[in-house]
Amino acid sequence: MPDQPFADTPPPPYVAVIFTSIRADGDHGYAAMAASMERLAREQPGFLGIESARDGVGITVSYWADQQAARGWKQVAAHLVAQRRGRATWYRDYRVRVATVERDYAMDSSPIDAG
């Protein structure tokens, strides 16, 4: 587990891309590609952070400054390759949801609203 399990996001609004998946059997290079994609995402304009968990169903949420940054990540060439490999090899099923975060608060703080 990372030193800080939660992404350090700015005050809202910002974009969350929620990737929920059910993996196929076997690794088939998945772990290496996932680590590579996280490193690459961190280099993209507008990247704010990432959180991930897996226990049967996997959920990865990446945070982006705006819709343009989130769409830009979707079109990065290496990410397109990973998407195709995911559909063909790594996932039995998945969903992608894109949302605008309007409120953000932690256990020890008050809500921070967007506007």
Secondary structure in CASP SS format (residue, H / E / C, confidence):
PFRMAT SS
TARGET T0000
AUTHOR 0000-0000-0000
METHOD secondary structure of the structure
MODEL  1
M C 1.00
P C 1.00
D C 1.00
Q C 1.00
P C 1.00
F C 1.00
A C 1.00
D C 1.00
T C 1.00
P C 1.00
P C 1.00
P C 1.00
P C 1.00
Y E 1.00
V E 1.00
A E 1.00
V E 1.00
I E 1.00
F E 1.00
T E 1.00
S E 1.00
I E 1.00
R E 1.00
A C 1.00
D C 1.00
G C 1.00
D C 1.00
H C 1.00
G C 1.00
Y H 1.00
A H 1.00
A H 1.00
M H 1.00
A H 1.00
A H 1.00
S H 1.00
M H 1.00
E H 1.00
R H 1.00
L H 1.00
A H 1.00
R H 1.00
E C 1.00
Q C 1.00
P C 1.00
G C 1.00
F E 1.00
L E 1.00
G E 1.00
I E 1.00
E E 1.00
S E 1.00
A E 1.00
R E 1.00
D C 1.00
G C 1.00
V E 1.00
G E 1.00
I E 1.00
T E 1.00
V E 1.00
S E 1.00
Y E 1.00
W E 1.00
A C 1.00
D C 1.00
Q H 1.00
Q H 1.00
A H 1.00
A H 1.00
R H 1.00
G H 1.00
W H 1.00
K H 1.00
Q C 1.00
V C 1.00
A H 1.00
A H 1.00
H H 1.00
L H 1.00
V H 1.00
A H 1.00
Q H 1.00
R H 1.00
R H 1.00
G H 1.00
R H 1.00
A H 1.00
T H 1.00
W H 1.00
Y E 1.00
R E 1.00
D E 1.00
Y E 1.00
R E 1.00
V E 1.00
R E 1.00
V E 1.00
A E 1.00
T E 1.00
V E 1.00
E C 1.00
R E 1.00
D E 1.00
Y C 1.00
A C 1.00
M C 1.00
D C 1.00
S C 1.00
S C 1.00
P C 1.00
I E 1.00
D E 1.00
A C 1.00
G C 1.00
END
